[in-house]
């Protein structure tokens, strides 16, 4: 009996340790700002340089950070701000996520409130050019300030270059060329043009390293199978290069194993033998996120310039533009046609939310542009390159030719 009791106690302690490790692992795989930021050393150095050479030297200026969702833009900036907290203690730092604004003009009363300034927009301008501490204004999702005639964005970008200004501006958005495309007047005033910093999508190797690093932080490297991590990284890099997506998929795979084990708990023959999260669980989550074929096929090869899903999306956009009166296509309609095309070609289609992420990635590559709306499905998508250049961009004449020849899928 003593031996049996000892075995049961050992099994219980092992199970408790496993559950605790999994709990640590799920927290480590959360998409919050990490303790370490991998594969962004050059970008981090550029942000530090801007803060040291402009903000800390009391020299006004602006920096525009671009990149697709999940490429570490905001995480990198937040990490640097945290590391330089002591040096920036005398600086008034204002962080705004522009997605929270009801309208683009709502930025002015919000900033006035944060800086304790009265007099509206003119009061803000007077305050920012009056003696006082340096102000660091960070506008995340700043493309939400898009307005008629772009008066809001022009005003904000011109603030650092007013005489006696004490403002440094950092703007963050997806589009690579937001300042060139939306704010052409800045080109006529080169001294007002911001410094540009682009965050490229993460590669397969970088995504795998990020996931493994998070697991190491939780001392749980062996719980998630290395082949499963590589599989997840390969699939996500083929679609978007989104680190948040890769972390979320791995976390959901852990939760899937836990759920399966709870279902087996009543079976006396089962001893929680699914202690490791392996490739089948990750493939199952990938299937839910991207569709069955995405989880089972090898995806695009390393040499392709665009993954298949992005190529199909661009082809659908081109079809809709050629068959309609408008050059701007709402995301809901684009996703509808894209889904029909995928069904026609027996390729699993991404959901509407993932479709928006694909469009954001294409925007960061300079192929399309987005006009965001409060409802994702009403976001407008349009080409930023000439139609004749789409073929060269895709580097796939056969695919493009066959889709365009067939016309809109029924």
Secondary structure, DSSP 4 states (H G I P E B T S, - for coil): -HHHHHHHHHHHHHHHHHHHHHHHHHHHTS-S--SS-TT-HHHHHHHHHHIIIIITTT--EEEEEEE-TTSSHHHHHHHHHHHTTTTTTTSEEEEEEGGG-SSTTHHHHHHHHHTT--SHHHHHHHHHTSSS--EEEEEETGGGG--GGGHHHHHHHHHTTSTT--EEEEEEES-TTHHHHH-GGGGGSGGGPPEEEEEPPPPHHHHHHHHHHHHHHTT-TTTB-HHHHHHHHHHHHHHT--HHHHHHHHHHHHHHHHHHHHHHTT-TT------SB-HHHHHHHHHHHH-HHHHHS--S-TT-SS-HHHHHHHHHHHHHHHHSS-S-EEHHHHHHHHHHHHHHTT-PPP-HHHHHHHHHHHHHTTSEEEE--SSGGG-EEEESS-HHHHHHHHT-HHHHHHHHHH-S--
